Amino acid sequence: MGPELFVPLGAFAMITTIVLSVLRYKERIRSADRESLSPGGGETPMRLERIEQAIEAMAIEVERISEGQRFVTKLLAERSNDAPALGTGMRDAR
């Protein structure tokens, strides 16, 4: 084996190393993308619980808003029922 054989073997080894490194890097990037798209096992239930709590809090606030709306509607209805009685009483006083 002469020195002229070392150059092609060295080039082959270097090219093989580079190709394998690129393939490993590509696979690492793919697995990182998959992990970023789907959160880890323990994180998903915690996120779902936080979402559930937020929805429950919003439901409570919406119920409070609707109670306030019913109260205001009731006041306005009572006011409109009382207004004609006041109006007719004032006409009689003239």
Buried (B, 14 or more C-beta within 10 A) or exposed (E): EEEEEEEEEEEEEEEEEEEEEEEEEEEEEEEEEEEEEEEEEEEEEEEEEEEEEEEEEEEEEEEEEEEEEEEEEEEEEEEEEEEEEEEEEEEEEE
